Amino acid sequence: MTSHIAGYPRMGPKIELKFALESFWDGKSSAEDLKKVAADLRSSIWKQMGDAGIKYIPSNTFSYYDQVLDTTAMLGAVPSRYNCSGGEIAFDRFPWQEEMPLSLLWR
């Protein structure tokens, strides 16, 4: 029997990604530290799914912070008033950060 799941929690069993991201935003760790935590989490999640017998492991489910915002940018669907050309959003700064109220960014 083959198996598949649509996604998997990306924050880690002890919400490591959240803490790593907040540490980076606070200037307490480097971008490389954050990237390492993210890579280690992705690797361990894929291994855990494989060990559980999941044959079809989902892809493009990772986001540093906001999957909906990442997908919106990837598809080029960000409203033109935010001057975003699409593509990947850097985890350290959103391209329209100054123009968009924080209440919309951090829901």
Secondary structure, 3 states (H helix, E strand, C coil): CCCECCCCCCCCCCCHHHHHHHHHHCCCCCHHHHHHHHHHHHHHHHHHHHHCCCCECCCCCCCCCCHHHHHHHHCCCCCHHHCCCCCCCCCCCCCCCCCCCHHHHCC
